Each structure stands twice: as C-alpha cells, then as structure tokens.
Amino acid sequence: MASLTRSVPRLTRTAVTLARSQHTLPPLPYAYDALEPSISSEIMTLHHTKHHQTYVNGLNAAEESLGKFQSAGDIKSIIGLQAALKFNGGGHINHSLFWKNLAPSSSAETKVPTSGALYDQVTADFGSFDNLKKEVNAKTAAVQGSGWGWLGFNKGTKKLEVVTTANQDPLLTHVPIIGIDIWEHAFYLQYKNVKPDYLNAIWDVINYKEAEARLVAAKK
Ligand SMILES: [Fe+2]
C-alpha cells in the first residue's frame, strides 16, 4: 500500500509532462485524392504522413530535450536546440496552416470571391485576384532552395502583402492568410522542376473561405 501511494505522484507528473509536450499530426480536412488534379494523391499522402509527421516527431523530441536541459539549468544545450525547435516547430506550424488553406476545386470554398472582406481587401491592395495570383506566384517561384510563399496581413500598414520565408521559418512579420509550400517535396513527383505549373494549378484548390476567416480574425 505504501509503495502504491508513493507511485501515484510520479505517474501524475509523467502524465502532465507528456500532455504538455506531445504534438500530433492533425488529420487532413479532406481525402488524400481530393485535391486532384492540382495535387496528386501520392504527393498528399507522402507530404502529410511522412514529411509533416517528421516535423511533429522532431518538435516533440526537441521539446523533450528542452525540458531536460531546463531542469538541469544547462543553458548551452538549450541554445543548441534553437535550430531544431525553429525547423521542426516551423514545419509543424506551416503545414498545419497549409492543409487548411486548401480545399477540393469542386467545393464552394475554392470559388474566387466576388464580395466580402477578402474581396474588398484584395481589390484595394492588388486591384484584382488575378494580380494577387501573379505577384504571389512570381515571388514564390523566386524562392531559392526550400521555403514558403505567403499572402500575409501586415498589422502595421493594415494591408495584404506578399512575402516569402526560407526553409521552415514560420511567418512572424505578418499574419498568414495563404501559405504555399515551395519545397520540392510539395510538387516534384507531379510537376518535376516546373514550379510555375505547380503554382498555377494550386490556385484551383485555394480555400478562399479559410483565407477570409484568417483575414477577419487578423483585423480584430
Ligand atoms: Fe511541405
């Protein structure tokens, strides 16, 4: 009985630690083949179950190490974890945003808006959705190596702006409205080296309703 009472606090502490540190792969809000022909089922399956899962695993491992180093007061080792936290944490954040800002081309979510908050803001800042698409695609195609193209809301200027980030760096200067993954793992199996074809096709599956919800939240 005495050993049982001693073991309870230890189990409770372990459970709390696990609950705080474990990130999980969010389910896709559609089937793996739902974005065809813009993005193939093979790409979506690998991208979600392998690539995103790897970022989740890496983030959990880095946070577990962080907890140990903090408990030990090991500042040098904590500093040494920064790159892993940024890469894997950014990868998890970016992909979680990415899945939600896509939707099947047959759905109401992918119809280009003709009214509403997003329509008004895009028209004011870019003139038209065609102009927006051209600017996003040009700047995203110009990313050297791996990275992301973003339509972001600048809370200072109150404008939508097109920006890019390298590697898995999350967008911190703007509120992300639409993110486009321009890592080769996002398109190479289907589009090979032809980035412009991938970038043109992805607009058929952009979830404008999600983009509008993010914009409305950003402006509050
Ligand atoms: Fe990716």
Residues whose N, C-alpha, C, O or C-beta is under 5 A from the ligand:
A	BS01	LIG	D181 W183 A186
